Amino acid sequence: MKSRRSFLQKLTAGIAVPTLLGINSASASTTSKVDNSLEGEEFWAELRKSFPLTKDRVYMNNGTFGPAPNSVLEALNRSLTKINTSGEYGNSDQERVKLADYLGIKPTELSLTHNTTEGINIMAWGLPLQAGDEVILTKHEHAGSGLPWLNRAKLHGIVLKTFEPSDTQEKNLEIIKNLVTSKTKVIGIPHVTCTTGLVFPIKEISEFARGKNIYTAIDGAHGAGSFDLNLKELGCDFYAGCYHKWMLGPSGTGFLYVKEELLDELQAIQIGGHTDSGWDITLNPPVFNGYVESAHRYDYGTQSKSLFVGVAAATDFHLKIGKAKIESRIRELNEYLYQGLTGLKDKIEILTPSEPQSRISLISFRPKNMGYQELGNSLAKAGFRIRQVPEGGVNAIRVSTHIYNSKEEIDNFLIVTKGLLA
Ligand SMILES: Cc1ncc(COP(=O)(O)O)c(C=O)c1O
């Protein structure tokens, strides 16, 4: 800690960086109060007190993991204690209703999973595809989406057609349209790429795909909790997401949206308790009546009710602030950082598109005069938790900011980055 401070003091000599160095002094609240009587920076500074997130460093890696506010941790702990003292383990039916409502879908269209990757695997394996059928993906897939589709290609001979994303929504829509052939069955792209934070126009892509009888199976790892998301309005067929990034819920919680009319087209490959509408293995021959009439057919067996109680609390937290207000703050911080990084353009290449609709919560850049890992490691030593991005060969530093971040933290990040690049 001592060496980081002197390091920062050296880098920022003559420049006031009060909050970064005095960050230990603020005391954390034990509840998550949302004081809507406050406005602007004051509102967000007050809200920061709802997060027990350490103040010993600046956390700018929400794109990987979103630290939960106190109300989520408290709900999670309360539920764990209640279940383990009463022995009544319950189920997540009640939470499923709230979570579906938050996404603008029916509870029967929501499968509760453990992460985005699980939802993508359900889509990649459940869709009725044959050898030679084509699936469109980007060259910037996360392992959690690239690998499930590659696995199906390896084992079943489907063909993956990949493309390098461009820098505007219009161009990306055009690229996708041009890749479609009579064999295209699925567009399996991310809503937001993990590499540069590029936002695809999912609504327009879904509209186009619908007209061609192509499934839209979207990787929504970065969708819920950042966008003012309504999946019905977005119009895609399937959307796999998680609650442990922008929703700020407990780790190991995810979801899969399956449009009602496609329940019987997306095969449930892995099933078990709660997925069936009746079975009897004592009969000869044994009887299986098929699946439940809901997306519950894709999630099976014992799950942690407490984790989804935590997700429901995260949902309440978002709703208290307001989904639109959260999106607007995320975009405001993103723009603030983008403008700041633009000032360092002789030293870095910004890989995230400048078009506002093509970005929301992540910004990636590559230093021109040093390796991205060297810069990444130095930033880490200076107390900034960012992510290094080797995926897609982008070799960049990725910064992601959420509602608990402040403009002062971004200022400090820019000062330190400039110093390291000098
Ligand atoms: C675009 C994208 N897709 C998929 C994943 C995998 O998400 P999960 O860890 O929830 O499976 C990530 C995780 O960072 C991601 O960024």
The ligand as a Tripos MOL2 file, in Angstrom:
@<TRIPOS>MOLECULE
LIG
   16    16     1     0     0
SMALL
NO_CHARGES

@<TRIPOS>ATOM
      1 C1        -19.3870  -11.3820  -24.1100 C.3       1 LIG1
      2 C2        -19.2830  -12.4540  -23.0610 C.ar      1 LIG1
      3 N1        -19.8920  -13.6220  -23.2710 N.ar      1 LIG1
      4 C3        -19.8660  -14.6220  -22.3600 C.ar      1 LIG1
      5 C4        -19.1990  -14.4660  -21.1660 C.ar      1 LIG1
      6 C5        -19.2160  -15.5780  -20.1790 C.3       1 LIG1
      7 O1        -20.0240  -15.2070  -19.1110 O.3       1 LIG1
      8 P1        -20.2610  -16.1600  -17.8500 P.3       1 LIG1
      9 O2        -19.0320  -16.0990  -17.0400 O.co2     1 LIG1
     10 O3        -21.4560  -15.5680  -17.1790 O.co2     1 LIG1
     11 O4        -20.5220  -17.5170  -18.3660 O.co2     1 LIG1
     12 C6        -18.5480  -13.2580  -20.9020 C.ar      1 LIG1
     13 C7        -17.8380  -13.0550  -19.6290 C.2       1 LIG1
     14 O5        -17.0990  -12.1390  -19.4070 O.2       1 LIG1
     15 C8        -18.5850  -12.2300  -21.8720 C.ar      1 LIG1
     16 O6        -17.9590  -11.0590  -21.6760 O.3       1 LIG1
@<TRIPOS>BOND
     1     1     2 1
     2     2     3 ar
     3     2    15 ar
     4     3     4 ar
     5     4     5 ar
     6     5     6 1
     7     5    12 ar
     8     6     7 1
     9     7     8 1
    10     8     9 2
    11     8    10 1
    12     8    11 1
    13    12    13 1
    14    12    15 ar
    15    13    14 2
    16    15    16 1
@<TRIPOS>SUBSTRUCTURE
     1 LIG1         1 GROUP 0 **** ****
